[in-house]
Amino acid sequence: MFKKAFPYLGIYFLKSLSLLPLGFLYLLSNVFYLLIYRVFGYRKKVVRENLLNSFPEKGIEEIIAIEKKFYKYFSDLFFEIIKMQSISKKELNKRVRFKNVDLVEAYLKNNESALFCASHYANYEWVCMSIGMTFSGQHYPIYKPLSNKVFDNWFLKMRSRYGNQMISMRQTIRAIQSTKHYPSMFTFGSDQAPSKEDSQYWTTLLNQEASIQLGLEKIAKKTNRPVFFLKTSYVKRGYYEVDCVPISLNPADTAEFEITELHTRFLEDFIKEEPAYWLWSHRRWKYKPEKPVRKSPSKDLKEENIEG
């Protein structure tokens, strides 16, 4: 019985915690950092291995410095995500600022749609949450449901507070088709590793062979919706700037895998600029190709009648 009640008790605790001021949550974050890094070493082996493989040119002292900075930020991110439960529009607007909004709005105001390419860099949850109240079109973030349904429902409601309509990865095509006649924005996670079975295209990412999701490129080429990369910069504790960078404004005319390579190289470059704010605890390179070469996809979108 306790096992069934535990998720509900956990959510009640997190909701209560979110009511505290961010300043106090950051004090808790300082303690949390010591626990997950110094005491328990949460995924420390994964983080260290990812950093060493990604930056073979860096010495161990520099790697450890990045590692510590990552864990300090990861602790902040944990409490900032909890704060999503109660953060006001006014405070969120103050803490997440967008650049080049007009580039996207030019399409939306012309009754056209756009595709966003995002990554697990800095506070990707706040950025995604802010899109729904920053742009004039309807926003559809693509997400992978959590295995625990209770926590998944809580997270889903929290992410949808300010106008976002969350779309499960498996429902992406259907959602795209349903938005043909009004301006919309779909946000894809560019650094989300596909499953082993869905790993159809391989390239290099941070000096390692990596499989890349092809859904964004396929949809962009089919619908000719412009693609913008959401480049998020960490300004200071609790403050972020998001630059809407055009990646491909006419996807239908691009070569196969061109968009995928463009957003992968863009991601790689800005991770190198300030590596500590990427999600290094993720097992991004869990799967390896049978041969260290790029592979063409063996299948296309299931629905061929997609239009912009």
N, C-alpha and C positions, 0 to 999 in steps of 0.2 A: 504493500500500500504506500509506503514511504517513497518507493522507487517511482510510482506513478505521480505522486505529489511533488517530487523534487523539482521538475522543470517549472511548475507554477510558483513554487516558493522562490526559485532562482529569479524568475521574471519579476516577482513582487519586490525582491531585494534590489534588482537593477533599476526598476522604476523609481524606487525610493532614493537610490543613490544619485539618479539623474537630476533630482531636484536641488542638489547641492550646487553652489556656485562653482564655476570652472576653476577659479583660483584655489579652492579647497580640493577639488578633484586632482589638480596638478600636484598638490602636496601628497596626496595618496599615491599619485603616479611615481613620485620619487622613491617611496617605500616599495612600491610594486616592482620597480626596476631592480632594486637590490635583491628582491625575492626571486624573480624569474631569471636574472643573470648571475648573480653571485651565489645564491643558495641552491636553486633547483636546476639552473642551466637549461632552461626551456629551449629545446631544439638547437642547442648551442653547436652540436656537431654538424647539423645541417647548414646552419648559418656560416660557420667557419669554412666548411667545404665549398659552399657556393661562392664565398668571397675569394678563397684561394684559387679556385678554378677560373673565376671571372677576371681576376687581376693578377696574373702570374708575374707581372713586372713589379709588383709591390712587395716590399719586405714584410716580414711577420709583424713588426711593430706597427706599421701603417695599417695592416689588415685588422689588427686588434683594436686600433683606434676607431676604425670605421665600424667594427662590430659593437663596441661600447656605445657609440653614437646611435647606431641602429636600435639597440635595446632600449636606450633612453627614450628615443622617439616612439618606438613600438609601445612602450608603457603609456605615453601620452595619448597615442592613437586609441588604445583600449578604452580609456576614460572619455575621450572625445566621442567615440561611437556610442557609449552609454548615454552621453549628454544629448544625443539625437532625440531621445524620448521626450525631452522637455524644452529644448532650445527654441527660442522664438524666431520668427522671420526677421525681425529687426537685428537681433544679435548675429544670426547666420549671415545676413547681408553684409554686416560690418566685418565679419571674419573671412568671408570668401568673396573675393573680387574678381570679376571677369574682364578680360581684354579682348578687343576685336569682336565684340558682340554684334556690331553692325554688319560684319561680313556674313554671319549666319542669318541675321534678321532680314537681309536683302532677299534671301530665298524664301523665308517663311512668309514675308509680307507679299510676296508674289505668288502665294498659294503653292509653293514648292516645299519639298522636304529635304532633310539633311541627315547624315550619319556621323556619329561621334565615335572616335577611337580613344579609349581611355586605358589606364593602366593602374596597377596597385602601387601607386607612388604617392607619398604624402597622404593626406586624408581624402582618399578617393570616395569615401561614403558621404562626407560633407559636400564635396564637389557635385556628386550625383544628386544629392538632395537639393542643392541650390539651383540646378538647371531648371527644375520644374517651376520655379518662381522667378527666373531671370529672363527666359525667352518666351515668345508669344505662342509658339506651337505646343502641341501636346508631346510630352516626353515619355519615352518607353525604354527604361534601362533593362538590358538583358541580364538575367541572373541565374545562378545555379541554386536550386532549393536545398536547404539544409536537411540532413537526414532525420533530425528530431522535429516532428511536425509542430510541437508546441512552440519551440524557439523559432522555427521558420515562420509561423504565423505572426509572432511578436515582431520579428525583424522586418517582415513584409509590411506590416502596418506602420512601423516606425519609418521605414524608407519611403513610404507613400504619403507622408503627412502633408507635404507641400506641392501636390499636383502631379507627382510621378505615378505612372501606371506600370508597375513591375511586370515583366514578361519572362516566363520560364524559357530556358534555352530551347526546349522542344517545341515551344509555341511561336517561335520567332517568325517563321514563314507565314503562318496564319495571320499574325498581327500585322506584318508588312502588307499583306494583301488587303487587310481591312482598313488601311490608312491611305488608300490610293487617292481619295477625293478631298483630303484636307491636309494642311501642313503639319508635319510631325518630325520628331527627332528620335532616333534609336541610338543608344549608347552600348558599344561592345567593349569587352575587356580584351585588349590586344595582347596582353601577356598571359592570358589564361591558357594553361597547357591542355591540349585535347587528350582524350583517353588514348590508350595504346591502339585500340581498334580504329579510332578516328584520326590517327596520325598519318596524314596523307602527304604533307609537304614538310620537308626538312631544310633548314638553313642554319646559319651560325648566329648565336646570340651570346655576346660577352664571352667569346673564345670557346664556345661549346656548341655541339650539334643540338639543335632544338626543333621540335615540331611546332608548327604555328597554326592557329585556327584560320580556316579559309572562309568562314561564313561571312565576314565583313566584306571581303573582296567580291565574293560571288553575288551578294545582294547589291553591292554598289554597281557592278558591271551590268546586272540585269535591270536595275531601276534607274541607273545613271544619276543617282542622288549624290551630291558632293560629299566628300569625306573630310572631316576636320579632326585633328588630333588635339585633345585637351591636355596641354602641357601645364602641369601644376607645379608651382614653385612654393617652397616653404619660406615664408617671409620672417616670421618669428613665432614663438610659442602660441598656438591657437589662431594663427593668421596665415592665409594662403592667397596666391594669385594664380588665376587660370587663364592661359593664353589660348585662344581658339585658332590654331594654326592650320591653314589649308594644306591638305595632303594630296588630294586629287579633286579637281573641280569638274572634270569631265571623264568619269570612270569608264564609260563605254568605249572610249578610244585608247584605253591603256592595254598594254600587253599582259599576257597571262602571268600572274604572280607579281606584277609590278607594284600594285598597291600594297600587297603583303610585305614585300621587301622594303618599300618606302616607310611604312609605319614601324617595321621592325628596326630598321636602321635609325629612325628618329628616336625611338624608345631607347635604344642602346646608347646613343650619343648623350641624351640628357641624363641617363642614369650615371654615366661616367663623370658628368659635371659635378654631381653631388650624390654619391652612391648610398649614403646612410638612410635615405628616406624611401627606398624601395623595399618591398616585402621579401627580405632574404630568408625568412623562416619557411617560405613556401618551397616544396620540392619541385621546382620548375623543370629540372633536368632528370626527372625520375626515369623516363623511358629513353632508350637509345635506339637509333636506327640499326637495322640489320647490316646496312652498308652506309658508310659516311658520305652519302651523296644525297642530293635533293631528289624527291620523288614527286611525280605528277599525280594528281588526284585521280582515282579510278571511278569516281561518281560525281555527279553534279547535284544541284538542288533537286529535291523531289518534285517540287511544283515548278513547271516551266513557264506558266502564264503570269509571271510577275511583271508589273509595269510600275513606272514612277508615280 
